[in-house]
Protein backbone atom coordinates (compact mmCIF):
# COMPACT_ATOMS: atom_id res chain seq x y z
CA UNK A 1 0.00 0.00 0.00
CA UNK A 2 1.10 3.53 -0.66
CA UNK A 3 -0.14 4.90 2.68
CA UNK A 4 -0.38 3.14 6.01
CA UNK A 5 -3.92 3.34 7.36
CA UNK A 6 -4.52 3.94 11.05
CA UNK A 7 -6.59 1.50 13.09
CA UNK A 8 -9.49 3.97 13.16
CA UNK A 9 -9.39 4.37 9.37
CA UNK A 10 -9.39 0.60 8.90
CA UNK A 11 -12.40 0.20 11.16
CA UNK A 12 -14.22 3.02 9.34
CA UNK A 13 -13.57 1.33 6.01
CA UNK A 14 -14.71 -2.09 7.28
CA UNK A 15 -17.90 -0.63 8.80
CA UNK A 16 -18.65 1.29 5.60
CA UNK A 17 -18.11 -1.78 3.42
CA UNK A 18 -20.28 -3.97 5.68
CA UNK A 19 -23.08 -1.39 5.47
CA UNK A 20 -22.87 -1.52 1.66
CA UNK A 21 -21.59 2.03 1.44
CA UNK A 22 -19.74 2.71 -1.81
CA UNK A 23 -15.97 2.99 -1.75
CA UNK A 24 -16.24 6.48 -3.24
CA UNK A 25 -18.56 7.68 -0.45
CA UNK A 26 -16.30 6.18 2.24
CA UNK A 27 -13.31 8.01 0.75
CA UNK A 28 -15.32 11.23 0.60
CA UNK A 29 -16.51 10.87 4.20
CA UNK A 30 -13.01 10.19 5.54
CA UNK A 31 -11.66 13.08 3.47
CA UNK A 32 -7.94 12.34 3.53
CA UNK A 33 -8.02 8.85 1.94
CA UNK A 34 -8.48 8.17 -1.75
CA UNK A 35 -10.74 5.46 -3.13
CA UNK A 36 -7.61 3.75 -4.51
CA UNK A 37 -6.17 3.44 -0.99
CA UNK A 38 -9.41 1.78 0.13
CA UNK A 39 -9.29 -0.74 -2.72
CA UNK A 40 -5.65 -1.48 -1.92
CA UNK A 41 -6.59 -2.09 1.72
CA UNK A 42 -9.38 -4.51 0.68
CA UNK A 43 -7.16 -6.48 -1.71
CA UNK A 44 -4.23 -6.53 0.74
CA UNK A 45 -6.33 -8.88 2.91
CA UNK A 46 -6.04 -11.56 0.21
CA UNK A 47 -3.06 -13.68 -0.89
CA UNK A 48 -1.71 -13.48 -4.46
CA UNK A 49 -2.67 -9.83 -5.07
CA UNK A 50 -6.39 -10.40 -4.66
CA UNK A 51 -6.70 -13.74 -6.45
CA UNK A 52 -5.94 -16.18 -3.62
CA UNK A 53 -7.38 -17.05 -0.23
CA UNK A 54 -7.84 -14.82 2.79
CA UNK A 55 -4.75 -14.09 4.86
CA UNK A 56 -4.77 -15.46 8.44
CA UNK A 57 -6.48 -13.09 10.87
CA UNK A 58 -8.00 -11.00 8.04
CA UNK A 59 -11.48 -10.78 6.57
CA UNK A 60 -12.47 -10.95 2.91
CA UNK A 61 -14.29 -7.68 2.15
CA UNK A 62 -14.65 -8.33 -1.57
CA UNK A 63 -18.19 -9.81 -1.35
CA UNK A 64 -19.37 -6.51 0.14
CA UNK A 65 -18.24 -4.52 -2.89
CA UNK A 66 -20.81 -3.67 -5.54
CA UNK A 67 -19.18 -5.73 -8.28
CA UNK A 68 -18.06 -8.58 -5.99
CA UNK A 69 -15.14 -9.35 -8.31
CA UNK A 70 -11.95 -11.04 -7.23
CA UNK A 71 -9.85 -8.21 -8.60
CA UNK A 72 -10.36 -4.98 -10.51
CA UNK A 73 -9.10 -4.91 -14.09
CA UNK A 74 -7.66 -1.98 -15.97
CA UNK A 75 -9.97 -0.67 -18.65
CA UNK A 76 -7.57 -1.43 -21.49
CA UNK A 77 -7.14 -5.06 -20.49
CA UNK A 78 -10.73 -6.10 -21.08
CA UNK A 79 -10.31 -8.24 -24.17
CA UNK A 80 -14.01 -8.62 -24.87
CA UNK A 81 -14.34 -4.98 -25.83
CA UNK A 82 -11.50 -4.93 -28.34
CA UNK A 83 -12.40 -4.71 -32.00
CA UNK A 84 -10.68 -7.18 -34.29
CA UNK A 85 -9.58 -5.76 -37.62
CA UNK A 86 -8.22 -8.45 -39.87
CA UNK A 87 -5.16 -7.49 -41.87
CA UNK A 88 -4.57 -8.99 -45.24
CA UNK A 89 -7.04 -10.37 -47.71
CA UNK A 90 -10.05 -12.52 -46.93
CA UNK A 91 -10.09 -16.24 -47.67
CA UNK A 92 -12.99 -15.53 -50.05
CA UNK A 93 -10.64 -13.54 -52.28
CA UNK A 94 -8.37 -16.46 -53.17
CA UNK A 95 -8.71 -17.90 -56.70
CA UNK A 96 -11.60 -20.29 -57.26
CA UNK A 97 -9.25 -22.95 -58.65
CA UNK A 98 -7.87 -23.38 -55.13
CA UNK A 99 -11.27 -24.54 -53.87
CA UNK A 100 -11.51 -27.13 -56.67
CA UNK A 101 -8.32 -28.89 -55.49
CA UNK A 102 -7.52 -29.72 -59.10
CA UNK A 103 -3.84 -28.71 -59.14
CA UNK A 104 -0.76 -29.28 -57.05
CA UNK A 105 0.84 -26.28 -55.36
CA UNK A 106 -2.00 -24.75 -53.35
CA UNK A 107 -0.87 -24.75 -49.72
CA UNK A 108 -2.43 -23.96 -46.35
CA UNK A 109 -0.15 -22.99 -43.48
CA UNK A 110 -0.42 -22.51 -39.74
CA UNK A 111 1.84 -22.14 -36.73
CA UNK A 112 1.15 -24.28 -33.66
CA UNK A 113 2.66 -23.24 -30.35
CA UNK A 114 3.35 -25.48 -27.39
CA UNK A 115 1.37 -25.65 -24.17
CA UNK A 116 3.53 -23.00 -22.48
CA UNK A 117 3.24 -20.60 -25.44
CA UNK A 118 6.82 -21.41 -26.35
CA UNK A 119 7.92 -21.62 -29.99
CA UNK A 120 6.37 -24.60 -31.67
CA UNK A 121 6.03 -25.88 -35.21
CA UNK A 122 4.94 -24.54 -38.57
CA UNK A 123 2.63 -26.78 -40.58
CA UNK A 124 2.03 -26.77 -44.32
CA UNK A 125 -0.68 -28.80 -46.07
CA UNK A 126 -0.89 -29.25 -49.83
CA UNK A 127 -4.61 -29.23 -50.64
CA UNK A 128 -4.75 -31.75 -53.52
CA UNK A 129 -2.24 -34.42 -52.49
CA UNK A 130 -2.63 -34.06 -48.73
CA UNK A 131 1.13 -33.77 -48.27
CA UNK A 132 1.67 -32.50 -44.73
CA UNK A 133 4.96 -30.81 -43.79
CA UNK A 134 5.96 -29.94 -40.21
CA UNK A 135 8.90 -27.67 -39.42
CA UNK A 136 10.13 -26.63 -35.99
CA UNK A 137 10.47 -22.84 -35.64
CA UNK A 138 13.05 -21.21 -33.38
CA UNK A 139 10.72 -18.46 -32.12
CA UNK A 140 7.26 -16.99 -32.71
CA UNK A 141 8.44 -14.17 -34.96
CA UNK A 142 7.28 -13.64 -38.51
CA UNK A 143 10.88 -13.93 -39.72
CA UNK A 144 11.22 -17.45 -38.26
CA UNK A 145 7.89 -18.49 -39.80
CA UNK A 146 8.87 -17.03 -43.16
CA UNK A 147 12.23 -18.85 -43.09
CA UNK A 148 10.49 -22.17 -42.28
CA UNK A 149 7.96 -21.78 -45.11
CA UNK A 150 10.53 -20.67 -47.72
CA UNK A 151 12.95 -23.49 -46.86
CA UNK A 152 10.20 -26.12 -47.15
CA UNK A 153 8.58 -24.85 -50.36
CA UNK A 154 11.64 -23.78 -52.38
CA UNK A 155 11.86 -27.12 -54.27
CA UNK A 156 8.13 -27.88 -54.42
CA UNK A 157 5.38 -26.51 -56.69
CA UNK A 158 3.74 -23.51 -55.04
CA UNK A 159 0.95 -21.38 -56.57
CA UNK A 160 -0.85 -20.09 -53.49
CA UNK A 161 -0.35 -20.11 -49.74
CA UNK A 162 -3.30 -19.51 -47.43
CA UNK A 163 -2.45 -18.52 -43.83
CA UNK A 164 -4.39 -16.97 -40.96
CA UNK A 165 -4.05 -13.34 -39.83
CA UNK A 166 -1.84 -14.10 -36.81
CA UNK A 167 1.21 -12.00 -36.00
CA UNK A 168 3.52 -14.79 -37.13
CA UNK A 169 2.16 -14.39 -40.68
CA UNK A 170 2.67 -10.63 -41.14
CA UNK A 171 5.43 -11.38 -43.64
CA UNK A 172 2.89 -12.82 -46.10
CA UNK A 173 0.90 -9.59 -46.27
CA UNK A 174 3.64 -7.46 -47.82
C-alpha positions, 0 to 999 in steps of 0.5 A, spaced: 500 500 500 502 507 498 499 509 505 499 506 512 492 506 514 490 507 522 486 503 526 481 507 526 481 508 518 481 501 517 475 500 522 471 506 518 472 502 512 470 495 514 464 498 517 462 502 511 463 496 506 459 492 511 453 497 510 454 496 503 456 504 502 460 505 496 468 505 496 467 512 493 462 515 499 467 512 504 473 516 501 469 522 501 466 521 508 473 520 511 476 526 506 484 524 507 483 517 503 483 516 496 478 510 493 484 507 490 487 506 498 481 503 500 481 498 494 488 497 496 486 495 503 481 490 501 485 487 496 491 486 501 487 482 505 487 476 500 493 472 498 496 473 491 494 480 489 487 479 490 486 472 487 488 467 492 485 465 499 484 470 505 490 471 509 490 469 516 487 473 521 484 478 516 477 478 513 475 478 505 471 484 504 470 483 496 463 480 497 461 486 500 463 490 494 458 492 488 461 488 483 463 482 488 469 481 483 476 477 485 480 483 482 479 490 478 481 490 471 484 496 468 480 498 462 484 497 457 485 489 459 478 487 457 479 483 451 471 482 450 471 490 448 477 490 443 475 490 436 478 485 431 480 488 424 483 483 420 489 485 416 490 482 409 485 479 404 479 474 406 479 467 404 474 468 399 478 472 395 483 467 393 482 464 386 476 459 385 481 454 382 484 453 389 477 450 392 476 445 386 483 442 389 484 440 381 492 442 381 498 441 385 501 447 389 495 450 393 498 450 400 495 452 407 499 454 413 499 454 420 503 455 426 502 451 432 505 453 439 506 449 445 502 448 451 507 454 455 506 458 449 513 457 447 515 456 440 512 450 436 512 448 429 509 450 422 505 446 418 504 446 411 498 442 407 498 441 400 490 441 398 490 436 392 495 431 395 494 431 402 502 432 403 503 434 410 509 438 412 511 440 419 517 444 421 520 446 428 520 454 428 526 457 433 521 463 435 514 466 434 516 471 430 514 472 422 521 472 420 522 465 423 515 463 420 517 465 413 524 462 413 520 455 415 515 456 409 521 458 404 525 453 406 520 447 405 517 450 399 523 452 395 523 445 391 516 444 391 510 446 386 507 452 389 501 457 386 498 459 393 499 459 400 493 460 405 495 462 412 491 466 418 491 473 420 496 471 426 502 476 428 507 470 425 504 471 418 505 478 417 510 477 412 505 474 407 501 480 407 507 485 404 
